[in-house]
Amino acid sequence: MKNPMLMIMLAGAVLLAGCHEYRVEVALDESGAGSRQVTLDTEHRLGSDTRWLLGLEGGSWQESSVKSTDGYRYRRTWDVRSLDQWTSAGGTVMRAAAEGSVNLMSSIQVEKIQGPDGWRQVYRETLSWQGLAESVADVMGRGYGDLLRREFPSLPDSVVFEARGVMVACIALNWTELIEAEGEQGGEADLEGRFFELTAHRMHEAGVDAGLIQRVLNRTADWEIYDRIPEVLPGLEECAQSSFELQVTMPGAVTGGNADEVEGRTAIFKVDLAQTMGEPVVLEVESRL
């Protein structure tokens, strides 16, 4: 059973530059107010049929050509007038499905905290997918059910339905482990072993002949389904090839966080968006006031 994410992850890893490059610049003052500017550089102009991918259908996006890179730039700016307004300054980063059911979202939180050594301010931005694991598992489940019906017509519908459900559950419940294993050189999640053991047991309980069970498992081991993922979720591969840079300028000296670089009062975070597929990526910076 070939991993559906393998080709997507490899495609993202071999490119020197992202398919889409985000640069986000945030500035905060001592009150918690500030501004956020998102700049998106992309090789191709996004038409009415592709703007859904990046959530550009509405809002105050400005488009311009960039002669030096022979590409296009999209930019949007927010003025945030109070600390509690930051929660509405995030939103869609990318989409994997046109109907908006699978989204990479940015959520923002800004806090002012009083401690024994005075006040400090914390900026936190979280990149996380909504519906990704469930959608990939559903694609795999439907594809597996089609495979069994096509190549093993003697299997009862109830057995096919249960095997499809096992496939969906194995992927959805082990999603983080599956993606993390793909990100490690030589890493491997034992999803196949767990699936084979559970499926063989269920088929045996349903009275399926042992020889047929073995043929089903042999065929499953050679099954390749990853080519359906870009078809059903066309934005996922582009996301895996894209980058996200966040620059946060704080009102005081940076005293903590997980930034890749710090220049004066500015924390800089660099994220390959393929990193967001396993679990949320949290970007955080803290400063004294």
Secondary structure, 3 states (H helix, E strand, C coil): CCCCCHHHHHHHHHCCCCCEEEEEEEEECCCCCEEEEEEEEECCCCCCCCHHHHCCCCCCCEEEEECCCCEEEEEEEEEECCHHHHHHCCEEEEECCCCCCCEEEEEEEEEEEEECCEEEEEEEEEEEEECHHHHHHHHHHHHHHHHHHHHCCCCCHHHHHHHHHHHHHHHHHCHHHHHHHHHCCCCCCCHHHHHHHHHHHHHHHCCCCHHHHHHHHHHHHCCCCHHHHHHHCCHHHHHHCCEEEEEEECCCCEEEECCCEEECCEEEEEEEHHHHHCCCEEEEEEEEC
